[in-house]
Amino acid sequence: MNFITLIFIALTLFSNLAFAEKSKTRDISHLISKEEFLTYADVADFIDKSPKVSEMLPASTDDVDEQGRPFVTMLTGSDCDRDGKMDDNPTCNAVFFKLWLKYAR
């Protein structure tokens, strides 16, 4: 095989992996109607109005030394895909974009 063929195979493999990663974004159009989606000003508004979830994090040794025991750290964030878990910004953007493709195009 020549070098061009190897590059083509590698690029095809990576593009398939990227597509598989993107397809993991949940379609929540059954939870959010077109009318509700159109009330969001932008993705930041969508994230702000998404349900909030909290997670307990283990205390670091610095926190325990400073605050003493028992010490609990709570982290609160948005659940953009409505699966009960806190989502990061790229996931929220992907969920919003999927809804935008369906409703606002």
C-alpha positions in Angstrom: 0.0 0.0 0.0 1.2 3.4 -0.7 1.3 6.4 1.6 -1.8 8.1 0.2 -3.9 5.0 0.8 -2.8 4.8 4.4 -3.7 8.5 4.9 -7.1 7.9 3.4 -7.8 4.9 5.6 -6.7 6.8 8.7 -8.9 9.8 7.9 -11.8 7.6 7.2 -11.4 5.9 10.5 -11.1 9.1 12.4 -14.1 10.7 10.7 -16.2 7.6 11.6 -15.1 7.9 15.3 -15.9 11.6 15.3 -19.4 10.8 13.9 -20.0 8.1 16.5 -19.0 10.6 19.3 -21.4 13.2 17.9 -24.3 10.7 17.7 -24.1 10.1 21.4 -25.9 13.5 22.0 -29.4 12.8 23.2 -32.4 14.0 21.2 -34.7 15.6 23.7 -37.2 17.0 21.2 -39.8 14.8 22.9 -39.2 16.8 26.1 -38.9 20.3 24.7 -41.5 21.5 22.2 -40.7 23.8 19.3 -42.7 26.6 21.1 -40.6 26.2 24.3 -37.3 26.0 22.3 -38.1 29.3 20.5 -38.4 31.0 23.8 -34.6 30.6 24.5 -32.6 33.6 23.4 -29.5 31.7 22.8 -27.5 28.7 24.1 -26.6 30.5 27.3 -30.3 31.1 28.0 -31.0 27.4 27.3 -28.2 26.3 29.7 -29.4 28.8 32.4 -33.0 27.5 32.2 -32.0 23.8 32.2 -32.7 21.8 35.3 -30.0 21.9 37.9 -28.3 18.9 39.5 -25.9 18.7 42.4 -23.0 16.2 42.9 -21.1 15.5 46.1 -17.4 15.5 45.6 -14.8 14.0 47.9 -13.1 16.5 50.1 -9.5 17.2 49.3 -6.9 17.0 52.0 -6.4 20.7 51.9 -10.2 21.2 52.5 -10.2 18.8 55.4 -7.1 20.4 56.9 -8.6 23.9 56.6 -12.3 23.1 57.5 -12.0 19.9 59.5 -14.2 16.8 59.3 -16.9 16.3 58.2 -16.4 18.3 55.1 -18.5 17.9 51.9 -18.0 19.7 48.6 -21.2 20.2 46.5 -21.0 21.1 42.8 -24.2 22.3 41.0 -24.6 22.5 37.3 -27.0 22.2 34.4 -28.6 19.0 33.1 -29.1 20.0 29.5 -29.9 16.6 28.1 -32.3 15.8 31.0 -30.6 12.5 32.0 -30.1 13.4 35.7 -26.4 14.0 35.4 -24.5 17.2 35.2 -23.4 18.1 31.7 -20.3 20.0 30.6 -20.5 22.9 28.2 -19.8 21.0 25.0 -22.6 18.6 25.8 -25.0 21.5 26.4 -24.0 23.1 23.2 -24.5 19.8 21.3 -28.0 19.3 22.8 -29.0 22.9 21.9 -27.6 22.6 18.4 -29.5 19.4 17.8 -32.7 21.1 18.9 -31.8 24.1 16.7 -31.4 21.9 13.7 -34.8 20.4 14.3 -36.8 23.5 15.2 -35.1 26.8 14.1 -33.6 26.1 10.7 
